[in-house]
Amino acid sequence: DERAWPWIESIDSLLDDLPGRTLLQSLESSDWDRATALWEACESPLWEVRCAKAEFFMRRAEANASEASALRDLARAHELHPGSFPIAKAYVERLLQSGEHPQARKVLQDVIEAYAAPADRGAAHEILTSRPLSPALPKDE
């Protein structure tokens, strides 16, 4: 793995096509920081590359032991692809675990307002309306 990194890092348009992205994905878990640097340096205007970058950050969040770092990775993934329900769902679950209910509501609202598939918009709306996404108010005694 270690010998492949310098070669991979030398390919300018590595992430512009599926074989290059697949190659990087096969190595990313051996060095998340180097893989992140390659993704962040990628300035491709292609939507499929932007979506692949979002999916990378979701995989990185899943592999991350630090809750704060995982939340940052999921925020980045959601920023890159706000209409992705799988990303939004993973992000909302982490936000709710952290007690960040208003941010969870906003993420779901982003999916509903994005160019997401109707089923994904419906699923986001379902979560938004079925779960209490606000902390309980204190009761008067």
N, C-alpha and C positions, 0 to 999 in steps of 0.2 A: 504493500500500500504506500509506504513512505517514498519509494522510488517513482511512483506514478504521479505524485503531486506536482513536482516541477514541470513535468511534461504537460499535464492538464492545465496548469496555470499559464503556460506559454501559448495556449490556443486562444486567439482573440475572440473568435465567434463561437466558442464552445457551446454556449447555451441557446444559440439561435435555432438549433434543430433538435429533434427528439433524440437521435443517437448520442449527441453530446450531453444533453440533460440526463439521459439514462446512465451514461458513464459516470457523471458526477454523483448521481443518486447512489450508485453502487459503492461509492467511496466515502460519501459524506459523513457517515457515522464514525469513520476512523479519525476525522479531524473536522469537527463542526465549525471551528473558527475559520479554517481555510475555505471551507465550502461557503460559509457566510460571506467571506470577503469576495469570492467569485460572484455570488449572486448579487451582492450590493454594488459591485462594479459594473454589472450588466446593465446597459442602458437601451436594450432592444425595445422598440416601440410596439412589437407584436403582442397582441392580447394573450396568445397562448403562452408566451414567455412570462408575461406578468402573472398569469394564473399558476404557472409552474413555480414561480418564485414564491407565491402565496402558499402553495402546497409544501414547498421546502420549509418555510417558517412554521407551518403546522406540524410537520414531522419533527422539526427541531424542538418545538414546545413539548411534544409527546415524549421526547427523549430526555428532556431537561429535568433534573432533580430539584432545581430551585423554583419554587412557586412564582416568585417575582419575575424571574427570567422567562419562565413559561408564559406568564401573562404578557410580557413585552413581546415575545415571539408571536403570540396569538393576536395581539393588537396590530402588529406589523402585517401579519397574514390578512387580517380583516381589512386593513387600510388598502392593501393591494387588490383585494377581491371582495368588496363589500356585499356582493350578491351571492357569495358561496354559502349555502346553508350548512354544509358540514363544518366549515371553518367557524361560522357564527355560532353554531351549536356547541362546539368544543370551547369556544371563547366564553359564551354565556355560562356554561357549567362551571368554568373556573372562576368567573366573576361572582357568581352566586355563592360559591364556596368561600370566597374572600369577603362576602358581605357587600359587594359593590353593586347593589340592586339598580340604581339609576343608570349606571353604565351598561348593565345587562339589557335594560329596557331600550337604550339607545342603539345597541348592536342589533337587536331584533327589529327595531324600526328601520335601521339602515337596509336590512335584507328586504323588508316589505317595500321600501321605496326604490330599491335597486332594480336593475334589469335582470332579476332572478327568474327562474322558471316559476310558473304559476303554482306548482305543487310546493316549491320551496317557500314562496311568499306565504302560502296558506299554512305551512308548517310553522313558520316563524310567528304568524298571527295567532295560531293555536297556542303556542307556548306563552306568548305575550298575554293572552286573555285567560289562560288556565292556571297560571302560577302567580302567586303574590310576589311581584317584583319590587315591592316596597317593604322596608322593615315595618314591623307592627308598631303602631303608635301606642304610647303608654296610656293606660286606662286611668281615668280619674277615680280617686278613692273617696 
